[in-house]
Amino acid sequence: MNSFRFDPAPWLPAHDRATLDYVRAISREEMEYTNEHGYSVKVVIDPLLYVTMDIFHRIYLSDVEDKPFTMICPNQWPGAYSAVADMINRYNINCRNVHAFAMDEYADQDGNVAPLTYGASLGMSFRKHFWKVIREDLRPPVEQWHVFTNENKGDDVYTHIIEDVGGGGADVIYSATGWPGHIAFIEPQSKEFAADTLEEFCKLGSRIVTQHPMTVLENSMFSPVGASGDAWAVAPKAATIGPKDVMNARERIEMHNITNPGGDSWQRMISRIELYGPISKECPASISRLGRGTCYVSEVIARPIVCWTPETENKDL
């Protein structure tokens, strides 16, 4: 790559060449660590299995120990949520103590939150594939499966609900980084999350935001809008938790595992930027490293980034 050097596009979430060169060169052997805040990176075969088991185990403990449990959850994740719900039913786990918060929802150009009747609604999927699958005698009132609405979309409103229910914050937030380094819809270069310092940024709560162009393109590849690159089918704004909700959580669980069948992935590079680059508001997901937690990285995401050279043979293409 040194034979042709250029400045990255200005709308990308990282620009420092030294950082980019460094994270590209991270080896599999160097990836695992635990930092001074108790945040760990673990490389495993399938992060999805680890996170699914973690959710079930915490819900199980909330029942047998009769303790409240508050979690913030990503969207959309119907396979994992329905599997957790099925295990809850099989082992008769009562979810009376559980409060689950969907971390985001789509909104239109005027900031109107997508209704639960919208087929691609993140909140609709969260309730349909998780809460509704739990047996009626085991699930809590639907109001404990929290979603964004026009009534709670105002600045910090959803954050205050999480704080009130969770005794200051969620027990755990489950997440994954998006293509531009977002967590939920906390986007880089977002005017709605503008802050002069990282400290100020981390104090901002839930609100309506404008989606980053890379986020729109990423979401256009997901099934609810056709998985066809139909960026025109992706709403331009969103309701989202804020950095404050990430910081308030007592634990953070992440998974980096988005790959295509051939092993190619848009997440391989942004995973490295989040986990090994600077902690900054330019890569919002990186603030997860400021507290206790674990990021499970798949072996496929941990593969080296290899670019073509003039010497690349046909057999290596």
C-alpha positions in Angstrom: 0.0 0.0 0.0 3.0 2.3 0.5 3.4 2.7 -3.3 0.2 4.8 -3.5 -0.6 6.9 -0.4 -3.7 9.1 -0.1 -5.9 10.7 2.5 -9.0 8.7 3.4 -12.4 10.1 2.4 -13.3 13.0 4.8 -16.6 11.3 6.0 -14.8 8.2 7.3 -14.6 7.9 11.1 -10.7 7.7 11.3 -8.0 9.4 9.3 -4.7 9.1 11.1 -2.4 7.0 8.9 -0.3 5.7 11.7 -3.4 4.4 13.5 -4.8 2.8 10.3 -1.5 1.1 9.6 -1.2 -0.1 13.1 -4.7 -1.6 13.4 -4.4 -3.3 10.0 -1.2 -5.0 11.2 -2.6 -6.4 14.4 -2.0 -10.1 14.4 -4.3 -12.8 15.7 -1.9 -13.4 18.6 -2.0 -9.8 19.6 -5.7 -9.4 19.6 -6.7 -10.6 23.1 -6.2 -8.3 26.1 -7.8 -6.9 29.2 -7.3 -3.2 29.8 -7.2 -1.2 33.0 -11.0 -0.7 33.0 -11.7 -4.4 33.0 -12.6 -4.5 29.3 -11.5 -7.7 27.5 -11.2 -8.9 23.9 -11.6 -12.6 23.3 -11.3 -14.4 20.0 -13.7 -17.3 19.7 -15.3 -19.4 16.9 -18.8 -18.0 17.2 -19.5 -14.9 19.3 -23.2 -15.3 18.8 -23.3 -18.4 20.9 -21.4 -16.7 23.8 -23.7 -13.7 23.8 -26.9 -15.8 23.5 -25.9 -18.0 26.5 -25.0 -14.8 28.5 -28.5 -13.4 28.0 -30.2 -16.6 29.0 -27.9 -17.1 32.1 -28.6 -13.6 33.4 -32.4 -13.9 32.9 -32.2 -17.3 34.7 -30.4 -15.7 37.6 -33.0 -12.9 37.8 -35.6 -15.6 38.5 -33.8 -18.0 40.9 -32.2 -15.1 42.9 -35.4 -13.0 42.6 -33.4 -9.9 41.6 -34.2 -7.2 39.0 -32.3 -7.4 35.8 -32.1 -4.6 33.2 -30.5 -5.0 29.8 -30.1 -2.9 26.6 -30.4 -5.0 23.5 -29.4 -4.7 19.8 -31.6 -5.0 16.8 -32.5 -6.9 14.7 -31.6 -10.3 16.1 -34.6 -12.6 15.7 -32.7 -15.9 15.6 -30.9 -15.3 18.9 -33.9 -13.8 20.7 -36.3 -16.6 19.7 -33.7 -19.2 20.8 -33.4 -17.5 24.3 -37.1 -17.3 24.6 -37.4 -21.0 23.7 -35.0 -22.0 26.4 -36.9 -19.8 28.9 -40.0 -21.7 28.0 -38.3 -25.1 28.2 -36.8 -24.5 31.7 -39.8 -22.5 33.0 -37.8 -19.3 33.7 -40.0 -16.6 35.1 -39.1 -13.2 33.6 -41.0 -11.1 36.1 -37.8 -9.2 37.1 -36.6 -8.5 33.6 -36.7 -5.1 31.9 -35.4 -5.2 28.3 -34.7 -2.0 26.3 -34.4 -2.0 22.5 -31.4 0.3 21.9 -32.8 2.1 18.8 -35.5 2.6 16.2 -35.9 4.1 12.7 -37.4 7.6 12.3 -38.4 9.6 9.3 -37.0 12.9 8.0 -39.1 14.9 10.5 -38.1 12.7 13.5 -41.3 10.7 13.7 -40.5 7.3 15.2 -41.4 4.2 13.1 -44.6 2.6 14.5 -44.7 -1.0 15.5 -46.9 -1.7 12.5 -44.0 -1.0 10.2 -42.5 -4.2 8.8 -38.8 -3.1 9.4 -39.5 -1.7 12.8 -36.7 -2.6 15.2 -39.0 -2.4 18.2 -41.6 -4.6 16.5 -39.0 -7.3 15.8 -37.6 -7.0 19.4 -41.0 -7.7 20.8 -42.3 -10.2 18.2 -39.2 -12.5 18.2 -38.4 -12.2 21.9 -41.1 -11.1 24.3 -44.0 -12.6 22.3 -42.2 -16.0 22.0 -41.9 -16.3 25.8 -44.7 -18.3 27.2 -47.5 -16.1 28.5 -47.3 -17.3 32.1 -43.5 -16.6 32.1 -43.3 -13.3 30.3 -43.6 -9.9 32.1 -46.1 -7.2 31.0 -45.2 -5.9 27.5 -44.4 -2.5 29.0 -41.2 -4.2 30.4 -40.0 -4.8 26.9 -39.2 -1.2 26.2 -39.1 0.3 22.7 -38.8 3.8 21.3 -42.0 5.7 20.5 -42.9 9.3 19.7 -43.8 9.7 23.4 -40.2 8.9 24.6 -38.1 10.1 21.7 -37.2 13.5 23.3 -33.6 14.2 24.4 -32.7 12.1 27.4 -36.2 10.8 28.0 -35.4 7.1 27.2 -32.1 7.5 29.1 -34.1 8.6 32.2 -36.4 5.6 31.9 -33.3 3.2 31.8 -31.8 5.0 34.8 -35.1 4.8 36.8 -35.7 1.2 36.0 -32.1 0.1 36.3 -31.1 2.0 39.4 -28.8 4.4 37.6 -28.3 2.4 34.4 -28.6 -1.0 32.8 -27.0 -4.1 34.3 -25.6 -4.9 30.9 -25.7 -3.6 27.3 -25.3 -6.0 24.4 -24.0 -4.5 21.2 -21.9 -4.7 18.1 -20.1 -2.0 16.1 -21.5 -0.7 12.8 -19.5 0.1 9.7 -18.8 3.7 10.7 -18.0 2.7 14.2 -21.4 3.5 15.7 -23.0 1.8 18.7 -26.8 1.8 18.4 -27.2 4.9 16.2 -24.6 6.9 18.1 -22.9 8.1 14.9 -19.5 9.7 14.3 -19.6 13.3 13.1 -23.2 13.5 14.3 -24.5 17.1 14.9 -27.0 15.7 17.4 -24.2 14.3 19.5 -21.8 17.2 19.0 -19.4 17.7 21.9 -16.1 19.5 22.4 -14.6 16.7 24.5 -14.9 13.0 25.0 -16.0 13.7 28.5 -18.9 15.8 27.3 -19.8 13.3 24.7 -20.1 10.5 27.2 -22.7 12.5 29.2 -25.1 12.8 26.2 -28.3 10.8 26.5 -31.0 9.4 24.1 -32.4 11.4 21.2 -33.3 11.6 17.5 -30.3 11.6 15.2 -29.4 11.7 11.6 -28.0 8.4 10.3 -24.4 8.4 8.9 -24.3 7.6 5.1 -22.3 4.4 5.9 -25.0 3.3 8.3 -27.7 3.8 5.7 -25.7 1.6 3.3 -25.0 -1.0 5.9 -28.7 -1.2 6.8 -29.7 -1.5 3.2 -28.1 -5.0 3.2 -30.3 -6.3 6.0 -33.3 -8.5 5.4 -36.1 -6.2 6.7 -35.6 -3.8 3.8 -34.8 -6.5 1.2 -31.1 -7.2 1.6 -30.6 -5.7 -1.8 -28.7 -2.5 -1.4 -31.9 -0.6 -1.5 -30.6 2.5 0.4 -33.8 4.3 -0.5 -35.7 1.9 1.7 -33.7 3.0 4.8 -35.1 5.7 7.0 -32.8 8.8 7.2 -33.0 9.3 10.9 -33.3 7.2 14.1 -34.1 7.2 17.8 -31.2 5.9 19.8 -29.7 5.5 23.3 -26.9 7.9 24.0 -23.2 7.5 25.1 -24.4 8.1 28.6 -26.3 4.8 28.5 -23.2 3.0 27.4 -21.2 4.5 30.2 -24.0 3.9 32.8 -24.2 0.2 32.1 -22.5 -1.9 34.7 -21.2 -4.3 32.0 -20.7 -4.2 28.2 -20.9 -7.3 26.0 -20.0 -6.9 22.4 -19.8 -9.3 19.4 -17.9 -8.8 16.2 -18.9 -11.5 13.8 -20.5 -10.1 10.6 -19.2 -12.0 7.6 -20.4 -13.2 4.3 -20.2 -16.9 3.3 -16.8 -16.3 1.5 -15.3 -14.8 4.7 -15.4 -11.2 3.4 -16.6 -8.6 5.9 -17.0 -4.8 6.2 -16.6 -5.3 10.0 -13.0 -6.6 10.0 -11.5 -3.1 9.7 -13.8 -1.1 11.9 -13.5 -3.9 14.6 -9.8 -3.2 14.7 -10.3 0.6 14.8 -12.7 0.3 17.7 -10.7 -2.2 19.7 -7.1 -1.1 19.0 -7.4 2.6 17.9 -7.8 5.6 20.2 -10.9 5.8 22.4 -12.7 8.7 20.8 -16.1 10.2 19.8 -14.9 9.8 16.2 -15.4 6.0 16.7 -18.3 6.1 19.2 -18.3 2.3 19.9 -14.8 2.7 21.3 -16.2 4.2 24.5 -17.2 0.7 25.5 -13.5 0.2 26.4 -13.9 2.7 29.2 -15.7 0.3 31.5 -16.0 -3.4 32.4 -17.0 -5.7 29.6 -16.1 -8.3 27.0 -15.9 -8.1 23.2 -16.1 -11.5 21.5 -14.4 -11.4 18.1 -14.9 -14.3 15.7 -12.0 -16.2 14.2 -13.1 -15.0 10.8 -13.1 -11.4 11.8 -9.6 -12.0 13.3 -8.2 -13.1 10.0 -5.4 -10.8 8.7 -6.2 -8.0 6.3 -4.4 -8.9 3.1 -4.3 -6.5 0.1 -3.3 -7.3 -3.4 0.2 -6.6 -4.7 1.6 -6.7 -8.2 3.1 -10.1 -7.2 -0.3 -11.6 -6.3 -0.9 -14.8 -8.2 -4.1 -15.9 -9.8 -4.4 -18.8 -7.3 -4.5 -16.3 -4.5 -7.3 -14.1 -5.8 
